[in-house]
Structures are given as structure tokens and as C-alpha cells.
Amino acid sequence: MSPSNTVNKFPGEVGSRGEEVKHLLPTGTREYKYNGNIKYMEKIIPLERCAFLALVGDKSTSTTCSPFVGFSQVGNNRDIAKLAFSYDRINQVLVLRMPSRPHELAISAFGGFVTEKLARMGLNFFHLSNLMSTTVKTSQREKDPDTSWQPTKLPQKISSQWPTFVLEVGFSESQAQLERDVRWWLEESNGDVGIAITIGIERKTDKLLVGRWEMEASSRPTKRNSYRGSVPQLTETVCIRPTSASNVWEADGTITLPSEKIFLRSPKPQESDLILTQKDDIDVDCPRIYGNRIVRSSRGWCDPVRHQGVMN
């Protein structure tokens, strides 16, 4: 791991290539200059992952815990693109996300909630496809969500390029990154992505921080773009934390997923909005993510008050 190939801070100095992609990565993410050898990249990834997992398991540290590693000067390569969480074609920056147990458990648990809520209405994957982390490509960027959904039957003139509902999960230190991800999904899709959910994992306080994001109604819509001039907005938040009672969580609200924005049609008689994190929904398990272990409990999901409002 030669020092000449490593930049400790990402982005770099003002005016550098790193500065151009400042919006892509959270503070503390390390960048490497790609030297054209994919084996070099494959050696770096496990080293960075080990360092990241050590920070995830240490609640006492104040060191920023970034789950990402960046590579600059990466040309468009089909084999490398398969590794990507995000690839910026313009700036030739490849971003990889290092998986962790808390991150993957949060994705799995949220997907389980959606599946169970659909089943109660007699719906399944024949009605709503779980696209998982299927890559979405635009002219400037390729990006994978943590997971995503799309109705199996789309209205006419609606492109299948975009899911209607996406989930992004991250540690609380990466909250700004989650919000940038939300902005990209909602703005780039011109409203085809109707709902974006963020889940922030507070590794020091053992909380889950959840928010629902949508495009605000436009004050000057056009026939071609009904969301012209609108911005992503945090429409609902809820914070869930463990109580003093064993395996019991408390949520300070609910998260409602409007059926019409997920399926792109009016709900049928047996259908309704998907409401997650109801305090009285004690039959639904919520995973308690704490370091590298998981404990089943009986309450909800969450997002902090400081994130309320419209994105800047």
C-alpha cells in the first residue's frame, strides 16, 4: 500500500479531483488512486474493511466511522463496475461500500417488515418486486440502493429504469451521505422514485434513526416534469431506542408508506398504506443492532429531530 497511491483525506485539496467529488463521500473516507491493476484494488478492500469493522465494534472511539472507500482515476471498466456502490463517470471516481453486520441486518429487517405488511393485504412479490440492490444507470452515474422495490405492473409511459421505493442505511456519522443519496434518487428520477427511507444506526447510543423522504409538491409543474423546482423533503421521522426493560423498544411515532406512491395506482379495497413502527404492533419483531450482535425485541424504527425539514 504505497503512500504515493493513498490520500488520507477524501476529498483532497481545493481544486483537486477529490474536491470535484466532495458530494460523493462522508468525512473520513479514504481515497486511493487507481493504478490500473484490479488486483491492487482487491488487496486494499479487505484491509479497509478490517479497519472499518474494528471502529464499528468500538463505541468508545471518537474516530469517524466511514463504511466507504474511494478510488479515483478509474476508467469505465465492466468488471470493476460490478464492485461499485457508486460510480461517477464524469470524475472517474469509484465508491465501494464495506458491508457490516449491523448494516446488513437493518436492511434485512426492514425488508421483512415490508414483506409482512404486504402479506397482510394479500400481496406478494407478484405484485411488488424486491429489486434489492439492482444498479441504476444514468448518463453521469451508476448507483446501487441498499434495497429497492418496484410494482410488477407499471402504468403506461412509466419507465422501468427507476424503482418506486428505495432504502438507504448507514451509520449516524454518514447521515449527510444518506441525505445526499436521497437527493440523488428523488431528483434524478424526476419523481419516479416516490419514497426514500433512510435508517441511521447510532452505534454509541444503540438507537435506530429513520426518516421518510419525498419530493415536495412543485409550485411550477410542467407537463413534462411535475416536480420542476421542487426539492427532497423529510416528511416523517421516528426515533426508536431500547428501554430499561429487557428486549423492549419504544418508538416516538410511525412511518407511513403511501400505497399510491409505491404501486403508482389507487389502492384496491383490501389494500392500504404500509404503516411501520406502530407502538401497539407488538407482534412485529424489531432487531436490536448493538455492535456485532442482534437481539430480537418488540417495537419499532427511527430518525432524529435535527433532520426535520427540507434539504438544503
MIPA-213659 format. One record per residue (C-alpha): x, y, z; residue in three letters. Coordinates in Angstrom, 3 decimals. Layout:
BEGIN
(pt (X, Y, Z), ala)
...
//
This chain:
BEGIN
(pt (0.000, 0.000, 0.000), met)
(pt (2.309, 2.707, -1.307), ser)
(pt (1.941, 6.208, 0.190), pro)
(pt (2.076, 7.648, -3.322), ser)
(pt (-1.177, 5.888, -4.103), asn)
(pt (-3.024, 6.965, -0.979), thr)
(pt (-4.784, 10.174, 0.024), val)
(pt (-5.709, 10.188, 3.720), asn)
(pt (-8.486, 12.744, 3.367), lys)
(pt (-11.222, 12.421, 0.818), phe)
(pt (-11.907, 14.815, -0.803), pro)
(pt (-8.487, 16.351, -1.394), gly)
(pt (-7.310, 19.941, -1.599), glu)
(pt (-9.476, 22.603, -3.216), val)
(pt (-9.301, 22.330, -6.976), gly)
(pt (-8.192, 18.698, -6.940), ser)
(pt (-10.157, 15.803, -8.385), arg)
(pt (-11.141, 14.937, -4.831), gly)
(pt (-12.778, 18.342, -4.417), glu)
(pt (-14.825, 17.749, -7.557), glu)
(pt (-16.421, 14.683, -5.982), val)
(pt (-16.823, 16.121, -2.486), lys)
(pt (-20.540, 15.402, -2.615), his)
(pt (-19.953, 11.678, -3.000), leu)
(pt (-18.371, 10.629, 0.282), leu)
(pt (-18.627, 11.353, 4.018), pro)
(pt (-15.782, 12.856, 6.024), thr)
(pt (-13.069, 10.372, 6.925), gly)
(pt (-13.370, 8.258, 3.791), thr)
(pt (-10.016, 7.231, 2.384), arg)
(pt (-9.219, 7.577, -1.303), glu)
(pt (-6.745, 5.624, -3.399), tyr)
(pt (-5.515, 6.495, -6.859), lys)
(pt (-6.284, 3.539, -9.076), tyr)
(pt (-3.145, 2.289, -10.832), asn)
(pt (-4.886, 0.207, -13.475), gly)
(pt (-4.424, -3.082, -11.622), asn)
(pt (-7.638, -4.570, -10.257), ile)
(pt (-5.630, -6.942, -8.040), lys)
(pt (-4.216, -3.899, -6.238), tyr)
(pt (-7.779, -2.791, -5.552), met)
(pt (-8.735, -6.254, -4.327), glu)
(pt (-5.880, -6.165, -1.791), lys)
(pt (-6.887, -2.772, -0.400), ile)
(pt (-10.571, -3.567, 0.116), ile)
(pt (-10.138, -6.253, 2.846), pro)
(pt (-7.592, -4.080, 4.688), leu)
(pt (-10.003, -1.145, 4.742), glu)
(pt (-12.874, -3.421, 5.760), arg)
(pt (-10.923, -4.780, 8.747), cys)
(pt (-10.160, -1.232, 9.913), ala)
(pt (-13.805, -0.225, 9.456), phe)
(pt (-15.190, -3.214, 11.372), leu)
(pt (-12.796, -2.503, 14.247), ala)
(pt (-14.268, 1.007, 14.539), leu)
(pt (-17.836, -0.301, 14.289), val)
(pt (-17.272, -2.522, 17.313), gly)
(pt (-15.609, 0.217, 19.407), asp)
(pt (-18.223, 2.538, 20.916), lys)
(pt (-15.611, 4.456, 22.912), ser)
(pt (-13.730, 5.823, 19.911), thr)
(pt (-14.383, 9.297, 18.519), ser)
(pt (-12.824, 8.380, 15.177), thr)
(pt (-15.171, 8.871, 12.240), thr)
(pt (-16.534, 5.535, 11.069), cys)
(pt (-16.921, 5.654, 7.280), ser)
(pt (-18.137, 2.491, 5.545), pro)
(pt (-16.811, 3.716, 2.198), phe)
(pt (-13.513, 3.620, 0.321), val)
(pt (-12.922, 5.635, -2.844), gly)
(pt (-10.762, 5.101, -5.914), phe)
(pt (-10.001, 7.991, -8.263), ser)
(pt (-8.891, 7.925, -11.899), gln)
(pt (-10.923, 4.784, -12.591), val)
(pt (-11.905, 4.404, -16.233), gly)
(pt (-15.173, 2.767, -17.223), asn)
(pt (-14.480, -0.933, -16.690), asn)
(pt (-17.268, -3.510, -16.683), arg)
(pt (-15.510, -5.834, -14.222), asp)
(pt (-14.730, -3.018, -11.783), ile)
(pt (-18.235, -1.592, -12.097), ala)
(pt (-19.595, -4.834, -10.619), lys)
(pt (-17.865, -3.929, -7.348), leu)
(pt (-19.287, -0.433, -7.165), ala)
(pt (-21.717, 1.117, -4.745), phe)
(pt (-21.497, 4.260, -6.863), ser)
(pt (-19.521, 5.202, -9.958), tyr)
(pt (-19.163, 8.774, -11.246), asp)
(pt (-18.336, 8.548, -14.947), arg)
(pt (-17.520, 12.250, -15.288), ile)
(pt (-14.943, 12.406, -12.487), asn)
(pt (-13.929, 8.731, -12.824), gln)
(pt (-14.448, 8.050, -9.131), val)
(pt (-15.470, 4.617, -7.906), leu)
(pt (-17.014, 4.277, -4.437), val)
(pt (-17.164, 0.937, -2.642), leu)
(pt (-19.188, 0.259, 0.488), arg)
(pt (-17.833, -2.192, 3.036), met)
(pt (-20.579, -4.414, 4.469), pro)
(pt (-21.058, -4.851, 8.205), ser)
(pt (-23.398, -6.969, 10.315), arg)
(pt (-25.478, -4.034, 11.663), pro)
(pt (-25.897, -2.580, 8.170), his)
(pt (-26.999, -5.846, 6.588), glu)
(pt (-29.313, -6.720, 9.494), leu)
(pt (-31.069, -3.356, 9.221), ala)
(pt (-31.670, -3.919, 5.506), ile)
(pt (-32.966, -7.438, 6.099), ser)
(pt (-35.234, -6.401, 8.969), ala)
(pt (-36.803, -3.514, 7.060), phe)
(pt (-37.379, -5.765, 4.063), gly)
(pt (-39.080, -8.232, 6.385), gly)
(pt (-41.448, -5.529, 7.630), phe)
(pt (-42.431, -4.618, 4.079), val)
(pt (-42.998, -8.267, 3.142), thr)
(pt (-45.156, -8.886, 6.218), glu)
(pt (-47.253, -5.751, 5.702), lys)
(pt (-47.882, -6.742, 2.084), leu)
(pt (-48.820, -10.295, 3.095), ala)
(pt (-51.492, -8.958, 5.462), arg)
(pt (-53.126, -7.341, 2.415), met)
(pt (-52.821, -10.477, 0.306), gly)
(pt (-49.914, -9.058, -1.719), leu)
(pt (-46.531, -10.598, -2.511), asn)
(pt (-43.640, -10.419, -4.988), phe)
(pt (-46.069, -10.973, -7.856), phe)
(pt (-47.402, -7.500, -7.057), his)
(pt (-44.278, -5.705, -5.782), leu)
(pt (-40.835, -6.877, -6.873), ser)
(pt (-37.932, -6.556, -4.452), asn)
(pt (-35.156, -5.362, -6.767), leu)
(pt (-32.701, -5.440, -3.862), met)
(pt (-29.528, -3.517, -4.800), ser)
(pt (-30.056, -3.509, -8.561), thr)
(pt (-27.826, -0.870, -10.173), thr)
(pt (-29.488, 2.174, -11.718), val)
(pt (-27.547, 3.870, -14.510), lys)
(pt (-27.764, 7.442, -15.768), thr)
(pt (-25.554, 9.297, -18.237), ser)
(pt (-23.296, 10.523, -15.427), gln)
(pt (-23.526, 7.969, -12.658), arg)
(pt (-24.238, 4.380, -11.668), glu)
(pt (-25.623, 3.721, -8.194), lys)
(pt (-26.906, 0.837, -6.080), asp)
(pt (-29.539, 1.351, -3.365), pro)
(pt (-29.370, -0.778, -0.241), asp)
(pt (-32.619, -2.283, -1.431), thr)
(pt (-35.496, -1.149, -3.636), ser)
(pt (-38.966, -2.090, -4.832), trp)
(pt (-40.994, -1.662, -7.999), gln)
(pt (-44.530, -2.766, -8.909), pro)
(pt (-44.573, -5.680, -11.343), thr)
(pt (-47.163, -3.859, -13.452), lys)
(pt (-46.178, -0.308, -14.298), leu)
(pt (-48.545, 2.274, -15.776), pro)
(pt (-48.051, 3.089, -19.446), gln)
(pt (-45.279, 5.602, -20.213), lys)
(pt (-43.597, 4.894, -16.865), ile)
(pt (-40.014, 3.738, -17.329), ser)
(pt (-38.796, 0.599, -15.579), ser)
(pt (-35.407, 2.269, -15.057), gln)
(pt (-36.279, 3.526, -11.593), trp)
(pt (-37.703, 1.740, -8.540), pro)
(pt (-40.633, 3.480, -6.875), thr)
(pt (-39.346, 2.950, -3.339), phe)
(pt (-35.738, 2.800, -2.072), val)
(pt (-33.986, 2.178, 1.244), leu)
(pt (-30.600, 3.593, 2.262), glu)
(pt (-28.936, 2.520, 5.531), val)
(pt (-25.857, 3.941, 7.213), gly)
(pt (-24.166, 4.694, 10.491), phe)
(pt (-25.079, 8.038, 12.061), ser)
(pt (-21.707, 9.504, 11.064), glu)
(pt (-22.810, 9.014, 7.460), ser)
(pt (-26.176, 10.777, 7.859), gln)
(pt (-25.139, 13.545, 5.467), ala)
(pt (-24.224, 10.872, 2.934), gln)
(pt (-27.630, 9.227, 3.352), leu)
(pt (-29.301, 12.547, 2.656), glu)
(pt (-27.165, 13.070, -0.451), arg)
(pt (-28.204, 9.604, -1.616), asp)
(pt (-31.846, 10.538, -1.084), val)
(pt (-31.405, 13.732, -3.074), arg)
(pt (-29.958, 11.770, -5.991), trp)
(pt (-32.720, 9.154, -6.036), trp)
(pt (-35.564, 11.652, -5.849), leu)
(pt (-34.154, 14.381, -8.077), glu)
(pt (-32.528, 12.283, -10.804), glu)
(pt (-35.642, 10.149, -11.222), ser)
(pt (-37.864, 13.238, -11.626), asn)
(pt (-40.323, 11.778, -9.160), gly)
(pt (-40.318, 8.187, -10.462), asp)
(pt (-38.821, 7.237, -7.093), val)
(pt (-41.767, 8.197, -4.914), gly)
(pt (-40.399, 7.328, -1.462), ile)
(pt (-36.921, 7.075, 0.015), ala)
(pt (-36.359, 5.707, 3.518), ile)
(pt (-33.158, 6.366, 5.472), thr)
(pt (-32.094, 4.364, 8.518), ile)
(pt (-29.233, 5.726, 10.601), gly)
(pt (-27.577, 3.375, 13.095), ile)
(pt (-26.326, 5.114, 16.261), glu)
(pt (-23.529, 2.794, 17.330), arg)
(pt (-22.768, 4.737, 20.554), lys)
(pt (-26.328, 5.117, 21.849), thr)
(pt (-27.856, 1.951, 20.382), asp)
(pt (-30.657, 3.782, 18.558), lys)
(pt (-32.135, 3.457, 15.098), leu)
(pt (-32.811, 6.729, 13.290), leu)
(pt (-35.373, 6.554, 10.474), val)
(pt (-36.877, 9.082, 8.078), gly)
(pt (-39.200, 9.136, 5.098), arg)
(pt (-38.270, 11.435, 2.218), trp)
(pt (-40.349, 12.563, -0.744), glu)
(pt (-40.300, 15.347, -3.312), met)
(pt (-42.300, 18.313, -2.127), glu)
(pt (-45.173, 19.480, -4.308), ala)
(pt (-43.928, 21.775, -7.069), ser)
(pt (-45.160, 25.351, -7.255), ser)
(pt (-44.474, 25.454, -11.011), arg)
(pt (-45.009, 21.999, -12.506), pro)
(pt (-44.882, 21.371, -16.257), thr)
(pt (-46.444, 18.676, -18.420), lys)
(pt (-43.045, 17.017, -18.831), arg)
(pt (-41.923, 17.369, -15.222), asn)
(pt (-44.494, 17.716, -12.455), ser)
(pt (-41.660, 18.080, -9.889), tyr)
(pt (-39.890, 21.002, -11.564), arg)
(pt (-38.446, 23.333, -8.935), gly)
(pt (-39.274, 21.007, -6.038), ser)
(pt (-36.741, 19.642, -3.542), val)
(pt (-36.486, 16.469, -1.428), pro)
(pt (-38.232, 16.903, 1.899), gln)
(pt (-38.216, 14.923, 5.123), leu)
(pt (-41.919, 14.243, 5.621), thr)
(pt (-41.858, 11.854, 8.604), glu)
(pt (-39.397, 10.907, 11.310), thr)
(pt (-39.370, 8.461, 14.170), val)
(pt (-36.736, 7.548, 16.744), cys)
(pt (-36.625, 4.153, 18.386), ile)
(pt (-34.466, 3.291, 21.335), arg)
(pt (-34.224, 0.452, 23.839), pro)
(pt (-35.899, 0.856, 27.226), thr)
(pt (-34.764, -0.333, 30.630), ser)
(pt (-36.983, -3.378, 30.181), ala)
(pt (-35.293, -6.353, 28.601), ser)
(pt (-35.819, -6.663, 24.829), asn)
(pt (-38.366, -3.813, 24.694), val)
(pt (-38.036, -0.848, 22.331), trp)
(pt (-40.019, 2.386, 22.285), glu)
(pt (-40.824, 4.366, 19.152), ala)
(pt (-41.886, 8.010, 19.293), asp)
(pt (-44.042, 7.808, 16.176), gly)
(pt (-44.798, 5.919, 12.974), thr)
(pt (-43.559, 5.784, 9.403), ile)
(pt (-46.278, 5.629, 6.751), thr)
(pt (-45.515, 4.441, 3.230), leu)
(pt (-48.298, 5.679, 0.925), pro)
(pt (-49.562, 2.803, -1.210), ser)
(pt (-50.212, 5.056, -4.187), glu)
(pt (-46.574, 6.161, -4.360), lys)
(pt (-45.333, 2.582, -4.170), ile)
(pt (-47.726, 0.979, -6.677), phe)
(pt (-48.412, 4.086, -8.829), leu)
(pt (-52.159, 3.473, -8.639), arg)
(pt (-55.029, 3.919, -6.241), ser)
(pt (-55.233, 1.201, -3.562), pro)
(pt (-57.722, -1.601, -4.078), lys)
(pt (-60.368, -2.326, -1.387), pro)
(pt (-58.169, -4.745, 0.585), gln)
(pt (-55.079, -2.531, 0.300), glu)
(pt (-53.861, 0.337, 2.455), ser)
(pt (-50.743, 2.325, 3.229), asp)
(pt (-47.858, 0.415, 4.788), leu)
(pt (-47.561, 1.715, 8.352), ile)
(pt (-44.358, 0.778, 10.139), leu)
(pt (-43.281, 1.284, 13.756), thr)
(pt (-46.718, 1.339, 15.369), gln)
(pt (-46.247, 1.239, 19.143), lys)
(pt (-49.115, -1.222, 19.506), asp)
(pt (-47.738, -3.550, 16.832), asp)
(pt (-46.145, -5.897, 19.347), ile)
(pt (-46.362, -8.920, 17.073), asp)
(pt (-43.688, -7.490, 14.778), val)
(pt (-40.095, -8.117, 15.857), asp)
(pt (-37.528, -5.324, 15.613), cys)
(pt (-33.842, -6.249, 15.545), pro)
(pt (-31.750, -4.620, 18.216), arg)
(pt (-28.493, -3.821, 16.493), ile)
(pt (-25.712, -3.433, 19.008), tyr)
(pt (-22.140, -3.818, 17.861), gly)
(pt (-21.845, -7.207, 16.204), asn)
(pt (-24.779, -8.969, 17.822), arg)
(pt (-28.556, -8.918, 17.366), ile)
(pt (-31.340, -9.302, 19.913), val)
(pt (-34.997, -9.629, 18.926), arg)
(pt (-37.352, -7.122, 20.522), ser)
(pt (-40.919, -5.960, 20.113), ser)
(pt (-41.155, -2.388, 18.933), arg)
(pt (-40.096, -0.055, 16.115), gly)
(pt (-37.790, 2.062, 13.866), trp)
(pt (-36.470, 5.851, 13.981), cys)
(pt (-34.959, 9.382, 12.872), asp)
(pt (-33.677, 12.412, 14.858), pro)
(pt (-35.470, 15.735, 15.221), val)
(pt (-32.400, 17.598, 13.936), arg)
(pt (-33.010, 16.166, 10.459), his)
(pt (-36.528, 17.555, 10.085), gln)
(pt (-37.236, 19.960, 7.246), gly)
(pt (-36.219, 20.491, 3.643), val)
(pt (-32.795, 19.538, 2.315), met)
(pt (-30.504, 22.422, 1.501), asn)
//
